């Protein structure tokens, strides 16, 4: 009986550890090369459970983060970027490691880019 209780407690402990989402809240900055030159971004993430809201800010303006989700140490969201009057959908997927997020971003059908965002302290 004691073995069953110990096993159950151990299972619950490991399940709770695995279910803990990484902390994406706050400001993150990134600077990276693209087809249109160097881009400087600030991302502001607000996490509520598995939902992410916030904004992506660059020298061209800011865009609300859409469809933001957290799954463990992975974040996904969409930025609608207005370039010369044309809306371009940018889809992000990132994995957190400490105070860095390694992102892959798909810029419509034009390009796939890699970048690293760093937490602002």
PyMOL commands that set and color helices and strands:
alter all, ss='L'
color gray80, all
select helices_A, chain A and resi 2-19
alter helices_A, ss='H'
color red, helices_A
select strands_A, chain A and resi 26-34+37-48+51-58+61-71+74-83+86-97+100-107+111-119
alter strands_A, ss='S'
color yellow, strands_A
deselect
rebuild
show_as cartoon
